[in-house]
Amino acid sequence: MLHPSGENLSAMRTLSRSSLTMTFTGRAAHAAVSPHDGINALDAAVLTLNAIGLLRQQMSDDVRIHAIITEGGDAQNIIPERAVIEASVRAEDPRALLENVQPRVENCARGAAMATGAAVTIEEGGPTYLSIQPNPVLEAIVDASYARIGRITEPHREEVFPGSTDMGNVSQVVPSIHPNIEIVPGLTMHSRRATELVGGEHGDKAVLDGALMLAMTATNLFRHPAVVDEVKANFVEGIRPT
């Protein structure tokens, strides 16, 4: 798989990511006349975000937690009876994510619900994306393919790229590679500038060069069974996605 970027990378490591939807249910009441009759679901959501903010202090450097409130009430004079948080929780080690980080984030929501008297349901918003397992043999082949089409790649990086992709799930069960291809130097993806460039000549060139690089890489593997054996020898099966 290939991803547009602001640089040419033969391979990258990513973070695992789980997606959570936390729905708080309270009891509506008039905020001025009878606030004592209400249970504020929005308070529970705000308290959850504060708890997550404090939790970050005890997380390792690779952990990323980001969330938004997508529902928080319908009228300012009515105590909200429903509030919803959409959150992404990331960590490099998929086991650490699933067994440690995600449960602690969920407990932030449960504790906030208990403190405010609200109820909370927590659901996964989509499949968990596992981190990419690198393969040094495939990386070397991609590097050579890039060189043949005149693209200079950045040196190999040990640090993790703090994004996530379902390509990581593939890499846990079969040898995989996820290089980046430069559109223009230093470009930040998922930005308005990237949107402008990918639809023009720079984006077209990246698509054509990227397709050629991937085809050359695949051809190398088809032509040399011994290289495929070396790729497999450098692969360790990880977590099987559920």
DRENPA-3360 file (N, C-alpha, C; in nm, 2 decimals, always signed):
BEGIN
1 = MLHPSGEN = +0.08/-0.12/+0.00/+0.00/+0.00/+0.00/+0.09/+0.12/+0.00 ~ +0.04/+0.23/-0.06/+0.11/+0.35/-0.07/+0.03/+0.47/-0.02 ~ +0.09/+0.57/+0.04/+0.02/+0.68/+0.10/+0.09/+0.81/+0.05 ~ +0.01/+0.91/+0.00/+0.07/+1.04/-0.03/+0.13/+1.11/+0.09 ~ +0.23/+1.19/+0.06/+0.30/+1.25/+0.18/+0.38/+1.38/+0.13 ~ +0.46/+1.43/+0.22/+0.55/+1.54/+0.19/+0.69/+1.49/+0.18 ~ +0.71/+1.36/+0.17/+0.85/+1.30/+0.16/+0.83/+1.16/+0.11 ~ +0.94/+1.10/+0.05/+0.95/+0.97/+0.01/+1.00/+0.88/+0.12;
9 = LSAMRTLS = +0.92/+0.79/+0.17/+0.97/+0.69/+0.27/+0.94/+0.55/+0.22 ~ +1.05/+0.47/+0.24/+1.03/+0.33/+0.19/+0.94/+0.25/+0.29 ~ +0.93/+0.29/+0.41/+0.84/+0.22/+0.50/+0.82/+0.31/+0.62 ~ +0.71/+0.27/+0.70/+0.69/+0.35/+0.82/+0.62/+0.26/+0.92 ~ +0.63/+0.30/+1.05/+0.56/+0.23/+1.15/+0.45/+0.32/+1.20 ~ +0.34/+0.27/+1.25/+0.22/+0.35/+1.28/+0.17/+0.31/+1.42 ~ +0.07/+0.38/+1.47/+0.01/+0.35/+1.59/-0.11/+0.26/+1.57 ~ -0.14/+0.18/+1.67/-0.27/+0.11/+1.67/-0.38/+0.21/+1.72;
17 = RSSLTMTF = -0.50/+0.19/+1.68/-0.61/+0.28/+1.71/-0.74/+0.21/+1.73 ~ -0.81/+0.24/+1.84/-0.94/+0.20/+1.86/-1.03/+0.32/+1.86 ~ -1.16/+0.30/+1.82/-1.25/+0.41/+1.81/-1.37/+0.38/+1.90 ~ -1.40/+0.48/+1.98/-1.51/+0.46/+2.09/-1.62/+0.56/+2.07 ~ -1.74/+0.52/+2.09/-1.85/+0.61/+2.10/-1.91/+0.59/+2.24 ~ -1.91/+0.70/+2.32/-1.95/+0.70/+2.46/-2.08/+0.78/+2.47 ~ -2.19/+0.72/+2.50/-2.32/+0.78/+2.50/-2.37/+0.80/+2.65 ~ -2.40/+0.92/+2.69/-2.44/+0.95/+2.83/-2.59/+0.98/+2.83;
25 = TGRAAHAA = -2.66/+0.92/+2.92/-2.81/+0.94/+2.93/-2.84/+1.00/+3.07 ~ -2.91/+1.11/+3.07/-2.94/+1.17/+3.20/-3.10/+1.19/+3.21 ~ -3.14/+1.30/+3.26/-3.28/+1.33/+3.27/-3.30/+1.48/+3.25 ~ -3.39/+1.51/+3.15/-3.41/+1.65/+3.12/-3.49/+1.72/+3.23 ~ -3.46/+1.85/+3.24/-3.54/+1.94/+3.33/-3.52/+2.08/+3.29 ~ -3.61/+2.17/+3.33/-3.58/+2.31/+3.31/-3.47/+2.36/+3.39 ~ -3.37/+2.42/+3.32/-3.24/+2.46/+3.38/-3.26/+2.57/+3.49 ~ -3.37/+2.65/+3.48/-3.39/+2.76/+3.57/-3.50/+2.72/+3.68;
33 = VSPHDGIN = -3.60/+2.66/+3.63/-3.72/+2.64/+3.72/-3.70/+2.51/+3.81 ~ -3.64/+2.41/+3.75/-3.63/+2.28/+3.83/-3.50/+2.21/+3.80 ~ -3.39/+2.27/+3.81/-3.26/+2.21/+3.78/-3.24/+2.09/+3.87 ~ -3.29/+2.09/+3.99/-3.27/+1.98/+4.09/-3.34/+1.85/+4.04 ~ -3.43/+1.86/+3.94/-3.49/+1.74/+3.89/-3.41/+1.68/+3.77 ~ -3.31/+1.74/+3.73/-3.24/+1.70/+3.61/-3.11/+1.62/+3.64 ~ -3.07/+1.54/+3.55/-2.94/+1.47/+3.55/-2.87/+1.51/+3.42 ~ -2.76/+1.59/+3.43/-2.70/+1.65/+3.32/-2.60/+1.56/+3.24;
41 = ALDAAVLT = -2.64/+1.51/+3.13/-2.56/+1.42/+3.05/-2.44/+1.49/+3.00 ~ -2.45/+1.62/+2.96/-2.34/+1.70/+2.91/-2.23/+1.72/+3.02 ~ -2.27/+1.73/+3.15/-2.18/+1.74/+3.26/-2.09/+1.61/+3.26 ~ -2.15/+1.50/+3.24/-2.08/+1.37/+3.24/-1.98/+1.37/+3.12 ~ -2.02/+1.42/+3.01/-1.93/+1.42/+2.89/-1.81/+1.51/+2.92 ~ -1.84/+1.63/+2.97/-1.73/+1.73/+3.00/-1.64/+1.67/+3.11 ~ -1.69/+1.61/+3.21/-1.61/+1.55/+3.31/-1.52/+1.43/+3.26 ~ -1.58/+1.36/+3.16/-1.50/+1.26/+3.09/-1.38/+1.32/+3.02;
49 = LNAIGLLR = -1.40/+1.42/+2.95/-1.29/+1.49/+2.88/-1.18/+1.54/+2.98 ~ -1.23/+1.59/+3.09/-1.13/+1.64/+3.19/-1.05/+1.52/+3.25 ~ -1.12/+1.41/+3.27/-1.05/+1.29/+3.33/-0.95/+1.24/+3.23 ~ -0.99/+1.24/+3.10/-0.89/+1.19/+3.00/-0.77/+1.29/+2.99 ~ -0.80/+1.42/+3.01/-0.68/+1.51/+3.01/-0.59/+1.48/+3.12 ~ -0.64/+1.45/+3.24/-0.55/+1.41/+3.35/-0.48/+1.28/+3.33 ~ -0.56/+1.18/+3.27/-0.50/+1.05/+3.24/-0.38/+1.06/+3.15 ~ -0.37/+1.16/+3.06/-0.26/+1.17/+2.97/-0.13/+1.18/+3.04;
57 = QQMSDDVR = -0.13/+1.24/+3.16/+0.00/+1.26/+3.23/+0.06/+1.13/+3.27 ~ -0.02/+1.02/+3.27/+0.04/+0.89/+3.31/+0.05/+0.79/+3.19 ~ +0.04/+0.85/+3.07/+0.05/+0.77/+2.95/+0.19/+0.78/+2.89 ~ +0.24/+0.67/+2.82/+0.37/+0.68/+2.75/+0.36/+0.77/+2.63 ~ +0.48/+0.81/+2.58/+0.48/+0.92/+2.48/+0.41/+0.88/+2.35 ~ +0.40/+0.75/+2.32/+0.34/+0.71/+2.20/+0.18/+0.72/+2.20 ~ +0.12/+0.73/+2.32/-0.02/+0.73/+2.33/-0.08/+0.86/+2.28 ~ -0.19/+0.85/+2.21/-0.27/+0.97/+2.16/-0.41/+0.94/+2.19;
65 = IHAIITEG = -0.48/+1.04/+2.26/-0.62/+1.03/+2.29/-0.68/+1.16/+2.24 ~ -0.78/+1.15/+2.15/-0.84/+1.27/+2.10/-0.99/+1.25/+2.09 ~ -1.07/+1.35/+2.13/-1.22/+1.32/+2.13/-1.29/+1.45/+2.11 ~ -1.42/+1.44/+2.06/-1.51/+1.55/+2.05/-1.64/+1.51/+2.10 ~ -1.72/+1.62/+2.14/-1.86/+1.60/+2.18/-1.94/+1.62/+2.06 ~ -2.01/+1.52/+2.01/-2.10/+1.53/+1.89/-2.24/+1.56/+1.92 ~ -2.28/+1.53/+2.05/-2.42/+1.57/+2.09/-2.40/+1.63/+2.23 ~ -2.47/+1.74/+2.26/-2.46/+1.80/+2.40/-2.58/+1.87/+2.44;
73 = GDAQNIIP = -2.69/+1.84/+2.39/-2.82/+1.91/+2.43/-2.88/+1.98/+2.31 ~ -3.01/+2.02/+2.33/-3.09/+2.08/+2.22/-3.13/+2.22/+2.25 ~ -3.13/+2.26/+2.37/-3.17/+2.40/+2.41/-3.09/+2.44/+2.54 ~ -3.05/+2.57/+2.54/-2.97/+2.61/+2.65/-3.04/+2.62/+2.79 ~ -3.17/+2.62/+2.78/-3.25/+2.63/+2.90/-3.31/+2.50/+2.95 ~ -3.26/+2.39/+2.88/-3.30/+2.25/+2.92/-3.18/+2.17/+2.96 ~ -3.17/+2.11/+3.07/-3.06/+2.03/+3.11/-3.05/+1.91/+3.01 ~ -2.94/+1.89/+2.95/-2.92/+1.79/+2.84/-2.95/+1.65/+2.90;
81 = ERAVIEAS = -3.03/+1.58/+2.83/-3.06/+1.44/+2.88/-2.97/+1.34/+2.80 ~ -2.90/+1.39/+2.69/-2.82/+1.30/+2.61/-2.70/+1.37/+2.57 ~ -2.58/+1.31/+2.57/-2.46/+1.36/+2.52/-2.37/+1.25/+2.47 ~ -2.30/+1.28/+2.36/-2.22/+1.17/+2.30/-2.08/+1.22/+2.27 ~ -1.98/+1.14/+2.31/-1.84/+1.16/+2.28/-1.79/+1.06/+2.17 ~ -1.73/+1.11/+2.07/-1.66/+1.02/+1.98/-1.51/+1.04/+2.00 ~ -1.44/+0.92/+2.03/-1.30/+0.93/+2.06/-1.21/+0.83/+1.99 ~ -1.09/+0.87/+1.96/-0.99/+0.78/+1.91/-0.88/+0.76/+2.01;
89 = VRAEDPRA = -0.84/+0.64/+2.04/-0.74/+0.61/+2.13/-0.63/+0.53/+2.06 ~ -0.50/+0.58/+2.07/-0.39/+0.52/+1.99/-0.27/+0.49/+2.08 ~ -0.20/+0.38/+2.04/-0.08/+0.34/+2.11/+0.00/+0.25/+2.01 ~ +0.13/+0.25/+2.02/+0.20/+0.17/+1.92/+0.18/+0.02/+1.94 ~ +0.19/-0.03/+2.07/+0.18/-0.17/+2.10/+0.03/-0.20/+2.10 ~ -0.02/-0.29/+2.01/-0.17/-0.31/+2.01/-0.22/-0.38/+2.14 ~ -0.13/-0.46/+2.20/-0.18/-0.53/+2.32/-0.19/-0.42/+2.43 ~ -0.09/-0.33/+2.44/-0.10/-0.22/+2.54/-0.23/-0.14/+2.52;
97 = LLENVQPR = -0.26/-0.11/+2.39/-0.38/-0.03/+2.36/-0.50/-0.10/+2.41 ~ -0.52/-0.23/+2.38/-0.64/-0.31/+2.41/-0.65/-0.35/+2.55 ~ -0.54/-0.37/+2.62/-0.54/-0.43/+2.75/-0.52/-0.32/+2.86 ~ -0.47/-0.21/+2.82/-0.43/-0.11/+2.93/-0.49/+0.03/+2.89 ~ -0.46/+0.09/+2.78/-0.49/+0.23/+2.75/-0.65/+0.24/+2.73 ~ -0.70/+0.16/+2.64/-0.84/+0.17/+2.61/-0.93/+0.15/+2.74 ~ -0.91/+0.04/+2.82/-0.99/+0.03/+2.94/-0.98/+0.15/+3.03 ~ -0.86/+0.21/+3.04/-0.85/+0.33/+3.13/-0.93/+0.45/+3.08;
105 = VENCARGA = -0.93/+0.46/+2.95/-1.02/+0.57/+2.89/-1.16/+0.54/+2.91 ~ -1.20/+0.42/+2.90/-1.34/+0.38/+2.92/-1.38/+0.40/+3.07 ~ -1.29/+0.38/+3.16/-1.32/+0.40/+3.30/-1.33/+0.55/+3.33 ~ -1.27/+0.64/+3.25/-1.29/+0.78/+3.27/-1.44/+0.81/+3.25 ~ -1.50/+0.75/+3.14/-1.64/+0.77/+3.11/-1.73/+0.71/+3.22 ~ -1.70/+0.59/+3.27/-1.78/+0.53/+3.37/-1.77/+0.61/+3.50 ~ -1.65/+0.66/+3.54/-1.64/+0.74/+3.66/-1.72/+0.87/+3.65 ~ -1.72/+0.93/+3.53/-1.79/+1.06/+3.51/-1.94/+1.03/+3.52;
113 = AMATGAAV = -1.98/+0.92/+3.47/-2.13/+0.89/+3.47/-2.17/+0.87/+3.62 ~ -2.09/+0.80/+3.69/-2.12/+0.77/+3.83/-2.12/+0.90/+3.91 ~ -2.03/+0.99/+3.88/-2.02/+1.11/+3.96/-2.14/+1.20/+3.94 ~ -2.20/+1.20/+3.82/-2.30/+1.29/+3.78/-2.44/+1.22/+3.79 ~ -2.44/+1.10/+3.81/-2.57/+1.03/+3.82/-2.63/+0.98/+3.68 ~ -2.55/+1.00/+3.58/-2.59/+0.96/+3.44/-2.56/+0.82/+3.42 ~ -2.62/+0.76/+3.31/-2.58/+0.63/+3.26/-2.49/+0.64/+3.14 ~ -2.41/+0.55/+3.11/-2.32/+0.55/+3.00/-2.32/+0.42/+2.93;
121 = TIEEGGPT = -2.32/+0.42/+2.80/-2.29/+0.30/+2.72/-2.17/+0.33/+2.63 ~ -2.08/+0.23/+2.62/-1.96/+0.25/+2.54/-1.96/+0.15/+2.43 ~ -1.94/+0.19/+2.31/-1.94/+0.10/+2.19/-1.82/+0.13/+2.11 ~ -1.77/+0.03/+2.04/-1.66/+0.06/+1.95/-1.72/+0.12/+1.82 ~ -1.66/+0.23/+1.78/-1.71/+0.30/+1.66/-1.67/+0.24/+1.53 ~ -1.59/+0.14/+1.53/-1.54/+0.07/+1.41/-1.43/-0.03/+1.45 ~ -1.37/-0.10/+1.35/-1.27/-0.19/+1.38/-1.14/-0.13/+1.43 ~ -1.07/-0.20/+1.52/-0.95/-0.15/+1.57/-0.84/-0.16/+1.46;
129 = YLSIQPNP = -0.76/-0.05/+1.44/-0.65/-0.06/+1.35/-0.53/-0.09/+1.43 ~ -0.46/-0.20/+1.38/-0.34/-0.24/+1.45/-0.22/-0.17/+1.39 ~ -0.11/-0.17/+1.46/+0.01/-0.10/+1.41/+0.08/-0.18/+1.30 ~ +0.15/-0.11/+1.21/+0.22/-0.18/+1.10/+0.34/-0.25/+1.15 ~ +0.35/-0.37/+1.12/+0.48/-0.45/+1.14/+0.57/-0.43/+1.02 ~ +0.69/-0.37/+1.04/+0.78/-0.35/+0.93/+0.84/-0.48/+0.88 ~ +0.89/-0.47/+0.76/+0.96/-0.58/+0.70/+1.08/-0.53/+0.63 ~ +1.20/-0.54/+0.69/+1.32/-0.48/+0.63/+1.36/-0.52/+0.49;
137 = VLEAIVDA = +1.32/-0.65/+0.45/+1.35/-0.69/+0.31/+1.26/-0.62/+0.21 ~ +1.13/-0.61/+0.24/+1.04/-0.53/+0.16/+1.08/-0.39/+0.15 ~ +1.13/-0.33/+0.26/+1.17/-0.19/+0.27/+1.29/-0.17/+0.17 ~ +1.38/-0.26/+0.17/+1.50/-0.25/+0.08/+1.46/-0.25/-0.07 ~ +1.36/-0.34/-0.10/+1.31/-0.35/-0.24/+1.24/-0.22/-0.28 ~ +1.16/-0.17/-0.19/+1.09/-0.04/-0.22/+1.19/+0.07/-0.24 ~ +1.30/+0.07/-0.16/+1.40/+0.17/-0.17/+1.47/+0.17/-0.30 ~ +1.50/+0.05/-0.35/+1.56/+0.03/-0.48/+1.47/+0.07/-0.59;
145 = SYARIGRI = +1.34/+0.04/-0.58/+1.24/+0.07/-0.68/+1.23/+0.23/-0.69 ~ +1.23/+0.29/-0.58/+1.22/+0.44/-0.58/+1.35/+0.50/-0.65 ~ +1.46/+0.44/-0.62/+1.58/+0.49/-0.68/+1.58/+0.48/-0.83 ~ +1.52/+0.37/-0.88/+1.52/+0.34/-1.03/+1.43/+0.44/-1.10 ~ +1.33/+0.50/-1.03/+1.25/+0.60/-1.10/+1.29/+0.74/-1.06 ~ +1.40/+0.76/-0.99/+1.46/+0.89/-0.97/+1.41/+0.96/-0.85 ~ +1.35/+0.89/-0.75/+1.31/+0.95/-0.63/+1.40/+0.91/-0.51 ~ +1.44/+1.01/-0.44/+1.54/+0.99/-0.33/+1.45/+0.97/-0.20;
153 = TEPHREEV = +1.48/+0.87/-0.13/+1.40/+0.84/-0.01/+1.48/+0.89/+0.11 ~ +1.40/+0.92/+0.22/+1.45/+0.96/+0.35/+1.52/+0.84/+0.42 ~ +1.62/+0.87/+0.50/+1.68/+0.76/+0.58/+1.57/+0.68/+0.66 ~ +1.60/+0.56/+0.69/+1.51/+0.47/+0.77/+1.49/+0.54/+0.90 ~ +1.37/+0.53/+0.95/+1.33/+0.60/+1.08/+1.29/+0.49/+1.18 ~ +1.34/+0.50/+1.30/+1.30/+0.41/+1.40/+1.17/+0.46/+1.47 ~ +1.15/+0.60/+1.47/+1.04/+0.65/+1.54/+0.91/+0.62/+1.47 ~ +0.80/+0.61/+1.55/+0.67/+0.58/+1.49/+0.60/+0.70/+1.43;
161 = FPGSTDMG = +0.53/+0.68/+1.32/+0.44/+0.78/+1.27/+0.31/+0.78/+1.35 ~ +0.27/+0.89/+1.40/+0.15/+0.89/+1.49/+0.02/+0.88/+1.43 ~ +0.01/+0.82/+1.31/-0.12/+0.79/+1.25/-0.15/+0.65/+1.25 ~ -0.27/+0.61/+1.20/-0.32/+0.47/+1.20/-0.38/+0.43/+1.07 ~ -0.38/+0.30/+1.04/-0.43/+0.25/+0.92/-0.47/+0.11/+0.93 ~ -0.57/+0.07/+0.85/-0.61/-0.08/+0.86/-0.51/-0.16/+0.78 ~ -0.41/-0.10/+0.71/-0.30/-0.18/+0.66/-0.22/-0.24/+0.77 ~ -0.22/-0.18/+0.89/-0.16/-0.25/+1.00/-0.21/-0.38/+1.03;
169 = NVSQVVPS = -0.35/-0.40/+1.02/-0.41/-0.53/+1.04/-0.36/-0.63/+0.94 ~ -0.34/-0.59/+0.82/-0.29/-0.68/+0.72/-0.15/-0.73/+0.75 ~ -0.07/-0.63/+0.80/+0.07/-0.66/+0.83/+0.09/-0.75/+0.95 ~ -0.01/-0.77/+1.03/+0.00/-0.86/+1.14/-0.01/-1.01/+1.10 ~ -0.07/-1.03/+0.98/-0.09/-1.17/+0.93/-0.02/-1.20/+0.81 ~ +0.04/-1.11/+0.73/+0.11/-1.14/+0.61/+0.22/-1.03/+0.59 ~ +0.34/-1.06/+0.54/+0.44/-0.96/+0.52/+0.38/-0.84/+0.43 ~ +0.40/-0.72/+0.48/+0.34/-0.60/+0.42/+0.44/-0.49/+0.42;
177 = IHPNIEIV = +0.40/-0.39/+0.33/+0.49/-0.26/+0.33/+0.39/-0.15/+0.30 ~ +0.42/-0.03/+0.36/+0.34/+0.08/+0.35/+0.43/+0.21/+0.33 ~ +0.49/+0.23/+0.21/+0.57/+0.34/+0.19/+0.49/+0.47/+0.17 ~ +0.56/+0.58/+0.17/+0.50/+0.71/+0.14/+0.56/+0.77/+0.02 ~ +0.48/+0.85/-0.06/+0.54/+0.91/-0.18/+0.51/+1.06/-0.17 ~ +0.62/+1.13/-0.20/+0.61/+1.28/-0.19/+0.53/+1.34/-0.30 ~ +0.44/+1.43/-0.26/+0.37/+1.52/-0.36/+0.45/+1.64/-0.38 ~ +0.48/+1.72/-0.28/+0.57/+1.83/-0.28/+0.65/+1.82/-0.14;
185 = PGLTMHSR = +0.77/+1.86/-0.14/+0.85/+1.85/-0.01/+0.78/+1.92/+0.11 ~ +0.78/+1.85/+0.22/+0.73/+1.91/+0.34/+0.58/+1.92/+0.36 ~ +0.50/+1.86/+0.26/+0.36/+1.87/+0.26/+0.30/+1.80/+0.38 ~ +0.21/+1.87/+0.45/+0.13/+1.80/+0.56/+0.00/+1.75/+0.50 ~ -0.02/+1.62/+0.52/-0.14/+1.56/+0.46/-0.27/+1.59/+0.55 ~ -0.38/+1.57/+0.49/-0.51/+1.60/+0.56/-0.52/+1.75/+0.59 ~ -0.47/+1.83/+0.50/-0.47/+1.98/+0.51/-0.53/+2.03/+0.38 ~ -0.57/+2.16/+0.39/-0.63/+2.23/+0.27/-0.53/+2.24/+0.16;
193 = RATELVGG = -0.40/+2.25/+0.20/-0.30/+2.26/+0.09/-0.29/+2.13/+0.02 ~ -0.29/+2.02/+0.10/-0.29/+1.88/+0.03/-0.41/+1.86/-0.06 ~ -0.52/+1.91/-0.02/-0.64/+1.90/-0.10/-0.62/+1.96/-0.23 ~ -0.56/+2.08/-0.23/-0.54/+2.16/-0.36/-0.44/+2.08/-0.45 ~ -0.33/+2.03/-0.39/-0.23/+1.97/-0.47/-0.26/+1.83/-0.53 ~ -0.33/+1.75/-0.45/-0.35/+1.61/-0.50/-0.44/+1.61/-0.63 ~ -0.52/+1.71/-0.65/-0.60/+1.71/-0.77/-0.53/+1.78/-0.89 ~ -0.40/+1.81/-0.88/-0.33/+1.88/-0.99/-0.21/+1.79/-1.04;
201 = EHGDKAVL = -0.12/+1.86/-1.11/-0.01/+1.79/-1.17/+0.08/+1.72/-1.07 ~ +0.10/+1.78/-0.95/+0.18/+1.72/-0.85/+0.12/+1.58/-0.80 ~ -0.01/+1.59/-0.78/-0.08/+1.47/-0.74/-0.08/+1.36/-0.85 ~ -0.09/+1.40/-0.97/-0.09/+1.31/-1.08/+0.04/+1.24/-1.10 ~ +0.15/+1.32/-1.08/+0.29/+1.26/-1.09/+0.31/+1.16/-0.98 ~ +0.26/+1.19/-0.86/+0.28/+1.10/-0.75/+0.20/+0.97/-0.77 ~ +0.08/+0.98/-0.83/+0.01/+0.86/-0.86/+0.08/+0.77/-0.96 ~ +0.13/+0.83/-1.07/+0.20/+0.76/-1.17/+0.33/+0.70/-1.12;
209 = DGALMLAM = +0.41/+0.78/-1.05/+0.53/+0.72/-1.00/+0.51/+0.62/-0.89 ~ +0.40/+0.64/-0.81/+0.37/+0.54/-0.71/+0.33/+0.41/-0.77 ~ +0.24/+0.41/-0.87/+0.20/+0.29/-0.94/+0.32/+0.22/-1.00 ~ +0.41/+0.29/-1.06/+0.53/+0.23/-1.12/+0.62/+0.16/-1.01 ~ +0.64/+0.23/-0.90/+0.72/+0.18/-0.79/+0.66/+0.05/-0.73 ~ +0.52/+0.05/-0.71/+0.46/-0.07/-0.66/+0.47/-0.19/-0.76 ~ +0.45/-0.16/-0.89/+0.46/-0.26/-0.99/+0.60/-0.32/-1.00 ~ +0.70/-0.23/-0.99/+0.84/-0.28/-0.99/+0.87/-0.37/-0.87;
217 = TATNLFRH = +0.82/-0.32/-0.75/+0.84/-0.40/-0.63/+0.77/-0.54/-0.64 ~ +0.65/-0.54/-0.69/+0.58/-0.67/-0.71/+0.65/-0.76/-0.81 ~ +0.70/-0.70/-0.92/+0.77/-0.78/-1.02/+0.89/-0.84/-0.96 ~ +0.96/-0.77/-0.88/+1.08/-0.82/-0.82/+1.05/-0.95/-0.74 ~ +0.94/-0.94/-0.67/+0.90/-1.06/-0.59/+0.86/-1.18/-0.67 ~ +0.78/-1.15/-0.78/+0.74/-1.26/-0.87/+0.86/-1.32/-0.94 ~ +0.96/-1.25/-0.97/+1.07/-1.30/-1.04/+1.17/-1.37/-0.96 ~ +1.17/-1.35/-0.83/+1.28/-1.40/-0.74/+1.22/-1.47/-0.62;
225 = PAVVDEVK = +1.18/-1.60/-0.63/+1.12/-1.67/-0.52/+1.21/-1.67/-0.40 ~ +1.34/-1.66/-0.42/+1.43/-1.66/-0.30/+1.41/-1.54/-0.22 ~ +1.38/-1.43/-0.28/+1.36/-1.30/-0.21/+1.23/-1.31/-0.13 ~ +1.13/-1.38/-0.19/+1.00/-1.40/-0.12/+1.03/-1.48/+0.01 ~ +1.12/-1.58/+0.00/+1.15/-1.66/+0.11/+1.22/-1.58/+0.22 ~ +1.30/-1.48/+0.18/+1.37/-1.39/+0.27/+1.27/-1.30/+0.34 ~ +1.17/-1.25/+0.26/+1.07/-1.17/+0.32/+0.99/-1.24/+0.43 ~ +0.96/-1.37/+0.40/+0.88/-1.45/+0.49/+0.97/-1.48/+0.62;
233 = ANFVEGIR = +1.10/-1.50/+0.60/+1.19/-1.53/+0.71/+1.20/-1.41/+0.80 ~ +1.17/-1.29/+0.75/+1.18/-1.17/+0.84/+1.04/-1.13/+0.89 ~ +0.94/-1.21/+0.88/+0.81/-1.18/+0.93/+0.78/-1.27/+1.05 ~ +0.72/-1.20/+1.15/+0.67/-1.26/+1.27/+0.52/-1.23/+1.28 ~ +0.44/-1.33/+1.28/+0.29/-1.31/+1.29/+0.26/-1.25/+1.42 ~ +0.17/-1.15/+1.41/+0.13/-1.07/+1.53/-0.01/-1.11/+1.58 ~ -0.08/-1.00/+1.61/-0.22/-1.02/+1.65/-0.31/-1.04/+1.53 ~ -0.40/-1.14/+1.54/-0.50/-1.16/+1.43/-0.62/-1.07/+1.46;
241 = PT = -0.65/-0.98/+1.37/-0.76/-0.89/+1.39/-0.89/-0.96/+1.41 ~ -0.98/-0.91/+1.49/-1.11/-0.97/+1.52/-1.21/-0.90/+1.44;
% end
